């Protein structure tokens, strides 16, 4: 029994150490001259949301996932503070009015990344206080700037 406990403990520690040293999914997208204000991971695919100038576009991008599916969002970060060595999100994580459709299951300590699980079929528009580009907006900061249009299907 002691051998099994030792082996299980070794495997658990190995997984934790490997996980701690891995690169976050939003940093594995390669080099680009485009810096969208957010990145989304859905169905194993990373996509930029918004323009290279750091604004969200109207209409918002659309994604569809099944009940039980998971979607992650990472808000691009920029240097802040007197020395500029602290990172903060360029815009707050989006919120949605259909909290029964998507349930937030995790949020990073810096509030730049969150994970949501699709709980019920429906439609959700994620919005944030951010710069919006679209007819008549010209990059103005809005409280309800659409970030992503999410549809959950059975």
N, C-alpha and C positions, 0 to 999 in steps of 0.2 A: 504494500500500500504506500509506503514512504517513497518508493521509486516513482510510482505514478504521480504522486503529489509533486515531487521534484520535477518530473518531466513536464507536467502541466504548468507549473510555475515558470519554468524556463521558456516554454512556448509563449506564455502570456507576456513575459518581460520582453521577449524578442519582438513580438507584435507591437507592443507599446513603443519600443525604441525605434523600430522601423517606421512606425507611423509618425513619430515625432520628427524624424529627419526628412520626411517626404515633402515635396513641394506642393503647395496648395493648388487646387485645380485651376484657379484664375491666373496663376503664374505659369501655366504649362501651355499657353496659347501661342507661343513663339513671338518673334520680334515683329513689330508693326509700327508704322508711323501714325496709325489711327488710335486715339485714346478715347473710346466711348465712355460715357459716364457710368455705365454698368455692364456687367457680364452676367449671363444666365447660363446655367447648366441644366439641361433637360434632356432626358433619354440618352445620356452619354455624350451629348453634343454641346459645345460651348459656343455661344453666339453673343456678339456685341449688341447692346441696345442703346440707341441714340446715335448722335453724329460724332465725327472725329473732333469737333469743336467743343465737345462736352455738354451739348444740349440734347434733350429728348425731342424726337420728331413726332408730329401729329400727321396722320393717325399713328397710334402706338403699334409696335410689332405684335403679332398674334402667335400664341403657342397653344397646342392642345395636348392634354395628357389624360390618361385613364385614372379612374378611382384607384387609390393605392400608390399611384406614381409620386415621385419626388421631384421637386424643382428647387434649385439653389440660385440665389442672387448675390452678387458681390458688387458693391458700389466702389468705383475707382477711388483711390485715396490720393491725397496731396499732402505735401509737407506743411506743418504748422508749428507754432510756438516760436519763441525767441531764437532758438538755434536752428529751427527747421528740421529737426531730427525726429519729430513725432508725426505720425501719419493720421489724418482724419478723412472721413468720407467726403467727397465733393458735394454730395447731396444725401439727405437722410434716407435710410432704408424706406422703401415704399410701404404703404399700408393699403388695405383693401376693405371694401364695404361688405364683401361676402365672406366673413370669417368662418361660416359654417362650411363653405366650399373648400377652402384651403386653410389648413391649421399649421401655424408656425411651430416647428418642433425643435429648432435650435437657433441661437443667435450668438455671434462672436462677441468677445468682451469689448472690442472696439466699435461694435455696432455697424460694421461695414459689410458683414456677410450673414445671411440667414438661410435656413432650410425650411421648406414647407412641404406638407404631405397633402395630396388630394383626398379629401374625406367624402365628398358628395358631388354628384353631377351638378353642373351649373356654370355660371360665368362670373368672372371677377376682373375688375380693372384695377391694377396696381397704380397708385398715384403717389407723388412725392413733392416736396417743396424744392423745385428745381427750375433750371432754365429750359424753356419750351420754344421750339421752332415750328412754325406753321403759319397759315394764313392770318395775318394781322398781329402776330405775337412778337416777331423780331427778337427772339432770345430773351424775353422778359422772364423774371423769376415769378413763378405762380405757385400757390399752395397746392393746387390740384392738378399738377402737370402729369398727364398720363405717361406711365413708364412701360407697362406691358399689359396686354390684353390676354387673359388666361381663360381657356375653356376646358372644363373637366367633363369627360364622357364616361359612361358606365364601363 
